Amino acid sequence: MKEKNRRFVFFINPRARFGSAAKRFEGLLARFPELALRAETIVVHSWEDMRRPLAALPPDTVPVACGGDGTVQALARTLLESGLLHREMGTLPLGYGNAFACSLGIRSESQAVRALLDGETRRLDIMTTDHPQAPVVLISLSVGFESFFLARLARLRAMPRPAGGMLSLLSSAGRSYRGIRLQLKQETILDPGESIYNAGLYNLPSYAFDWRPPPEKNPEDGRAEAVIARTASVYWGALLGAVLGSRREAPERLGCHSWQEARIETRWPLQADGETLSPGVFAIQLRPRSLAVLAPPRPAVRA
């Protein structure tokens, strides 16, 4: 699609960023009149609200997720289930952590607008699952500390975010977990009798707020990473190393495995892209280069 022909429909999640997404979006349209001239907006409350508008979009119109990582996941899910995964999509990071946008090199709302107006199409790997709550996972699927922390945080949403986050962290940071089986193809890399702190499948390089813990992940190489942190010190050491820019020792201490097909069995809730999922037994596949996303142009490579 030629850049000059792009039009946009913005799917706005009104709950994103403590309910400020719609107001922030209005401010962006005022700052970027060339975007406003090509924009249509639809307020959505769930992925189901996207289905009918997506089916009616003309070929020159790009759907854009306006919110956090959950909104991006909802748009990708709707494209997949509507048979429209071949279409370009965009993201306007109006959420809290914005790991998906950071993985594309989008670290501000202005960069996101420029990517929509002048960006290039990148084709990203995605994870698909047979879990009914998460047919598509873009960033991570994990169980242990991350899932327990996010489940606790969801129950404390009535509290101010910093206070709820601190209480969730205090109640979950010291736990360990058993009863989790993780298989990559037919190889079991985690047995239910083993104790771990966190185990996850990761596709994009960024966590929330652009933390980039090891191992390094390329969302376009047809591989994802399974990472097992058996103790709290290993997990927090990897995150601290990402914040401080020191990653030399962490990969040796983490259990890291590349994968394309996985199966997870757990009696604990999971998390997928920041949302809590029910426990059970689920299959996950990596679909290489399946999601077309507008992103900032790559730097030119000098000969």
C-alpha distance (Angstrom), angle and dihedral (degrees) to the residues before:
residue distance angle dihedral
M1 . . .
K2 3.82 . .
E3 3.79 112.5 .
K4 3.82 92.7 -129.2
N5 3.80 90.3 56.5
R6 3.80 97.4 51.8
R7 3.75 118.3 119.0
F8 3.79 123.8 178.3
V9 3.76 140.8 -142.6
F10 3.80 110.7 -161.4
F11 3.79 116.5 -150.3
I12 3.81 102.6 -155.7
N13 3.79 121.2 -158.7
P14 3.83 102.8 -151.7
R15 3.82 92.1 -160.3
A16 3.80 95.3 57.1
R17 3.81 119.6 115.4
F18 3.81 94.1 10.0
G19 3.79 92.1 -50.0
S20 3.80 96.5 -54.2
A21 3.83 99.1 109.0
A22 3.81 97.6 99.0
K23 3.81 93.2 49.5
R24 3.81 92.3 46.8
F25 3.80 89.7 49.7
E26 3.81 91.2 53.2
G27 3.79 88.8 52.4
L28 3.81 90.8 53.0
L29 3.80 92.4 52.0
A30 3.80 89.0 52.7
R31 3.83 90.7 51.4
F32 3.81 95.0 44.7
P33 3.83 109.0 40.9
E34 3.83 91.1 171.6
L35 3.80 87.3 63.4
A36 3.80 93.2 45.4
L37 3.80 90.8 56.2
R38 3.82 90.3 58.7
A39 3.81 99.4 38.3
E40 3.77 135.8 107.5
T41 3.82 119.3 177.2
I42 3.79 131.7 -149.8
V43 3.80 122.7 -178.4
V44 3.81 111.2 -141.1
H45 3.79 132.7 -170.7
S46 3.82 98.5 -173.4
W47 3.79 140.7 6.2
E48 3.82 88.7 -95.5
D49 3.82 89.6 66.6
M50 3.82 88.3 63.7
R51 3.80 98.9 54.1
R52 3.80 102.5 80.9
P53 3.84 96.9 40.0
L54 3.83 90.5 49.6
A55 3.79 92.3 52.3
A56 3.82 89.8 54.4
L57 3.83 97.9 47.2
P58 3.80 116.0 122.1
P59 3.82 116.9 -125.9
D60 3.81 95.1 -103.0
T61 3.83 94.4 55.4
V62 3.82 121.7 93.6
P63 3.82 119.0 -153.2
V64 3.81 112.1 -135.0
A65 3.81 127.6 -162.3
C66 3.82 109.6 -137.8
G67 3.79 108.5 -166.4
G68 3.77 136.9 41.1
D69 3.78 134.6 -42.5
G70 3.81 91.9 -68.5
T71 3.81 90.4 58.4
V72 3.81 91.5 50.0
Q73 3.79 90.0 49.5
A74 3.82 90.7 49.5
L75 3.81 91.5 53.1
A76 3.82 92.5 47.4
R77 3.82 89.7 48.2
T78 3.79 92.2 51.7
L79 3.81 92.0 48.1
L80 3.82 90.0 51.2
E81 3.80 95.8 46.8
S82 3.82 91.9 44.6
G83 3.81 93.1 51.6
L84 3.82 90.5 -114.0
L85 3.79 101.4 112.9
H86 3.81 89.7 120.0
R87 3.83 90.4 68.6
E88 3.77 122.3 98.5
M89 3.78 116.0 -109.8
G90 3.77 133.5 -174.0
T91 3.76 138.6 -154.0
L92 3.79 132.3 -139.3
P93 3.83 105.3 -168.8
L94 3.80 105.0 -137.2
G95 3.80 95.2 143.8
Y96 3.77 133.6 92.0
G97 3.81 109.2 -98.6
N98 3.84 101.6 15.1
A99 3.81 96.0 -168.3
F100 3.82 93.2 160.3
A101 3.81 93.8 55.5
C102 3.81 92.2 44.3
S103 3.81 89.8 53.4
L104 3.81 87.9 59.4
G105 3.80 92.4 49.9
I106 3.83 93.0 -102.1
R107 3.80 107.5 135.2
S108 3.79 102.0 155.7
E109 3.77 138.6 36.5
S110 3.81 90.2 -113.4
Q111 3.81 91.1 55.3
A112 3.78 88.9 50.2
V113 3.81 91.9 53.9
R114 3.81 91.7 49.0
A115 3.81 89.8 50.1
L116 3.80 89.6 54.3
L117 3.79 94.3 47.3
D118 3.80 101.1 37.0
G119 3.80 107.1 8.4
E120 3.77 133.5 119.3
T121 3.78 129.7 -120.8
R122 3.80 117.5 -103.2
R123 3.78 122.2 -171.5
L124 3.80 111.0 -141.1
D125 3.79 132.8 -164.4
I126 3.80 114.4 -114.6
M127 3.79 134.9 -168.0
T128 3.79 119.5 -126.0
T129 3.80 123.3 -166.2
D130 3.79 140.2 -176.7
H131 3.80 90.2 -128.0
P132 3.84 105.3 120.4
Q133 3.81 92.2 -139.0
A134 3.80 96.3 50.7
P135 3.82 116.5 31.1
V136 3.82 87.3 159.4
V137 3.81 127.7 38.5
L138 3.79 118.7 -177.3
I139 3.80 106.5 175.9
S140 3.79 115.1 15.8
L141 3.80 146.0 -16.7
S142 3.79 112.9 -162.9
V143 3.79 146.8 155.9
G144 3.77 130.3 -155.4
F145 3.77 125.0 39.9
E146 3.82 95.3 1.7
S147 3.79 95.4 50.6
F148 3.81 94.3 42.0
F149 3.81 92.2 48.0
L150 3.82 92.9 50.1
A151 3.81 92.8 45.2
R152 3.81 89.8 52.8
L153 3.81 90.9 46.1
A154 3.82 91.2 52.3
R155 3.81 89.8 55.2
L156 3.80 90.0 52.6
R157 3.81 97.9 49.9
A158 3.79 91.4 120.5
M159 3.81 88.4 66.9
P160 3.81 123.8 77.6
R161 3.82 108.0 -84.0
P162 3.83 97.8 -113.9
A163 3.81 92.9 49.2
G164 3.80 93.0 45.3
G165 3.78 90.9 47.8
M166 3.80 92.5 51.3
L167 3.81 93.2 48.9
S168 3.81 91.0 47.3
L169 3.78 91.1 49.7
L170 3.80 93.5 49.1
S171 3.81 92.1 50.2
S172 3.80 96.0 46.9
A173 3.80 109.1 28.8
G174 3.81 97.2 83.9
R175 3.80 100.6 45.5
S176 3.79 129.6 105.8
Y177 3.81 127.1 -159.4
R178 3.79 139.3 -140.1
G179 3.79 132.1 176.1
I180 3.83 96.9 65.5
R181 3.79 124.6 127.1
L182 3.80 119.7 -169.5
Q183 3.79 121.2 -176.0
L184 3.80 129.1 -177.1
K185 3.79 105.4 -157.1
Q186 3.81 100.4 -44.3
E187 3.81 97.3 -27.2
T188 3.80 117.7 102.2
I189 3.80 109.3 -143.5
L190 3.81 95.6 169.7
D191 3.81 124.3 36.5
P192 3.84 123.6 -158.4
G193 3.80 90.7 -119.2
E194 3.81 92.9 60.2
S195 3.79 122.4 93.8
I196 3.81 117.1 -131.7
Y197 3.78 138.7 167.7
N198 3.81 98.1 -144.9
A199 3.79 137.1 -10.1
G200 3.76 124.5 -172.6
L201 3.78 150.7 160.1
Y202 3.81 112.3 -128.4
N203 3.79 130.2 -168.4
L204 3.82 108.2 166.8
P205 3.81 127.5 54.8
S206 3.81 97.6 -126.7
Y207 3.76 132.3 74.9
A208 3.80 118.6 -166.2
F209 3.81 114.5 -50.8
D210 3.84 89.6 19.7
W211 3.79 96.9 -73.0
R212 3.80 106.1 162.0
P213 3.79 109.3 -163.4
P214 3.80 120.8 178.8
P215 2.91 143.3 -52.4
E216 3.78 98.5 58.0
K217 3.80 111.4 -121.8
N218 3.79 129.1 -154.8
P219 3.83 111.2 -159.3
E220 3.82 91.9 -156.5
D221 3.81 103.2 50.2
G222 3.80 100.5 85.2
R223 3.81 93.7 -113.1
A224 3.78 135.5 93.4
E225 3.81 130.7 -166.4
A226 3.79 131.7 -114.2
V227 3.79 110.0 -155.6
I228 3.81 126.2 -171.6
A229 3.81 119.7 -168.9
R230 3.79 104.8 -168.9
T231 3.80 95.3 -172.5
A232 3.79 137.0 31.5
S233 3.81 91.4 -119.1
V234 3.82 91.6 57.9
Y235 3.81 92.6 47.5
W236 3.79 96.3 46.8
G237 3.78 91.5 40.3
A238 3.80 89.7 58.4
L239 3.81 92.5 48.6
L240 3.79 92.7 45.5
G241 3.78 89.8 49.2
A242 3.80 89.3 53.1
V243 3.80 91.3 52.1
L244 3.81 93.4 46.3
G245 3.78 95.1 39.9
S246 3.82 94.3 -118.0
R247 3.83 111.8 123.4
R248 3.79 104.9 147.4
E249 3.80 99.7 109.2
A250 3.80 101.7 31.5
P251 3.85 100.1 77.7
E252 3.80 91.1 55.7
R253 3.80 91.6 52.8
L254 3.81 96.9 43.6
G255 3.79 120.7 74.9
C256 3.82 101.9 -122.2
H257 3.81 127.1 179.6
S258 3.81 131.8 169.4
W259 3.79 114.3 -132.0
Q260 3.79 146.7 171.9
E261 3.82 100.9 -176.6
A262 3.81 123.9 37.8
R263 3.77 141.8 167.2
I264 3.80 126.2 -158.9
E265 3.79 128.8 -166.8
T266 3.80 119.2 -173.7
R267 3.78 142.7 154.3
W268 3.81 89.3 -155.0
P269 3.81 125.0 81.8
L270 3.79 115.6 -98.2
Q271 3.76 131.8 -144.6
A272 3.80 125.8 -136.2
D273 3.80 119.0 -171.6
G274 3.80 89.6 -23.3
E275 3.82 97.2 -48.0
T276 3.82 123.5 111.9
L277 3.82 117.8 -117.2
S278 3.79 130.9 -166.8
P279 3.84 118.3 -104.8
G280 3.79 125.7 -106.1
V281 3.80 140.7 98.9
F282 3.80 117.2 -48.7
A283 3.79 140.6 170.6
I284 3.80 121.9 -138.0
Q285 3.79 128.9 -165.7
L286 3.77 131.5 -172.0
R287 3.80 113.6 -131.3
P288 3.81 107.7 -159.7
R289 3.80 119.4 -134.0
S290 3.80 93.5 -13.9
L291 3.82 102.9 136.1
A292 3.82 120.0 68.9
V293 3.82 110.2 -151.5
L294 3.80 132.6 174.5
A295 3.81 109.2 -121.9
P296 3.82 138.0 165.9
P297 3.82 113.0 -76.0
R298 3.79 113.8 -93.7
P299 3.81 117.0 -111.0
A300 3.79 112.5 -95.2
V301 3.81 113.4 -101.9
R302 3.78 112.9 -127.4
A303 3.77 117.5 -135.5
